Amino acid sequence: MDSSYVKSEEKESKLGEWILFFNILLIFIWLIYELYASFNTEPSYRWEKSFNIVGLSLGIIFVFIFLVALAKSLIKKTFS
């Protein structure tokens, strides 16, 4: 392979990971806002509040784990 092709692929990969990082970060912020908003609104159904607390909390945990793994990958690529 040509070295310019490899460098181009590397740059594309890094750019894609940055875009993915910011998208996942926005999803993380949105989930935190939804969790905050669920405490300040009156639920339509009796089970809705507990469903929001459990579901949004699990979503925040999984998105946070994915965000940390993505940040770790970006840090390795940036400083290597």
C-alpha positions in Angstrom: 0.0 0.0 0.0 1.0 3.6 -0.6 2.0 5.5 2.5 -0.2 8.4 1.6 -3.2 6.0 1.4 -2.4 4.7 4.9 -2.1 8.3 6.3 -5.4 9.2 4.6 -7.1 6.2 6.1 -5.7 7.1 9.5 -7.0 10.7 9.3 -10.4 9.4 8.2 -10.6 7.0 11.1 -9.6 9.8 13.6 -12.2 12.2 12.1 -14.9 9.5 12.3 -14.1 8.8 15.9 -14.3 12.5 16.7 -17.7 12.8 15.1 -18.8 9.7 16.9 -17.5 11.1 20.2 -19.4 14.3 19.9 -22.6 12.5 18.9 -22.3 10.1 21.9 -21.5 13.1 24.1 -24.7 14.8 23.0 -26.7 11.7 23.6 -25.2 11.5 27.1 -26.1 15.1 27.9 -29.6 14.5 26.5 -30.1 11.4 28.7 -29.0 13.3 31.8 -31.4 16.1 30.9 -34.3 13.6 30.5 -33.5 12.0 33.9 -33.5 15.5 35.4 -36.7 16.4 33.7 -38.4 13.1 34.8 -38.0 14.2 38.4 -39.7 17.6 37.7 -42.7 16.4 35.8 -45.9 14.6 36.9 -46.0 11.1 35.5 -48.9 10.1 33.3 -49.0 6.6 34.7 -48.0 5.2 38.2 -45.2 3.1 36.8 -43.8 5.8 34.5 -41.5 7.4 37.1 -39.8 4.2 38.2 -39.5 3.1 34.6 -37.8 6.4 33.7 -35.4 6.3 36.7 -34.3 2.7 35.9 -34.3 3.0 32.1 -32.6 6.3 31.8 -30.0 5.4 34.5 -29.1 2.2 32.7 -28.9 4.2 29.4 -26.6 6.7 31.0 -24.3 4.0 32.4 -24.0 2.2 29.0 -23.5 5.5 27.1 -20.9 6.6 29.6 -18.9 3.3 29.3 -19.0 3.7 25.5 -17.9 7.4 25.8 -15.0 6.5 28.0 -13.8 3.7 25.7 -14.1 6.1 22.7 -12.2 8.8 24.6 -9.5 6.3 25.5 -9.1 5.3 21.8 -8.9 9.0 20.8 -6.3 9.8 23.4 -4.2 6.8 22.2 -4.5 7.9 18.5 -3.8 11.5 19.3 -0.7 11.1 21.4 0.9 8.2 19.5 
